[in-house]
Amino acid sequence: MQKLHSFLYRLSRLSVWIFGAGYLAIALATTADVLMRWLFSISTPAVYEVSGYIFAVATTWGFAFVLFERAHVRIDVVYQALGPRLRALADLLALLALTLFVAVLTWRAWLTLDETLLFDSRARTALQTPLWIPQSLWLAGLAYFLLCLVFLSTYVLLLILRGRSAEVGTIAGIPHVAQHGGTAPGAAATRGGSAQ
């Protein structure tokens, strides 16, 4: 399971690098468009259309990396006072709830893509982009996130069943609580919340 965890994590990190480059390309293209408009009164509407596609796709592909980094927002007021087993169960419950939500989201994304393919929908823009292209990449990102959630939920469940609840925190727990054995440092404790 650890090898698969490492593989999925590396794949998510690679996607972040790729789509991070996409964000950089958006910034450069937008800057160039603004300068062209200012200097020569020439604008390229396509820049904004493509930027929207890149942003949407990059966002869904970034979800899995955030999951493995344990950076989704979680409230830890009660969590940090629990013992290792109860914290592990809370982590599992959080993963299952997120998995259910993303499963519904992925299903709806598939229905959207299916309708796009059925009607051969295109963007009502100068580019007339076939919408199945950005929607397929967007759906793939959601599907990969769902796959990672299912895997991580299974991994956590197996650890709990094997009596290794303390290890759950290192892959699915709130980072600062896992690092301090369940006692949050003063700064985090006063906040009453943390990022995971």
Secondary structure, 3 states (H helix, E strand, C coil): CHHHHHHHHHHHHHHHHHHHHHHHHHHHHHHHHHHHHHHHCCCCHHHHHHHHHHHHHHHHHHHHHHHHCCCCEECCCCHHHCCHHHHHHHHHHHHHHHHHHHHHHHHHHHHHHHHHHHHCCECCCCCCCECHHHHHHHHHHHHHHHHHHHHHHHHHHHHHHCCCHHHHHHHHCCHHHHHCCCCCCHHHHHHCCEEC
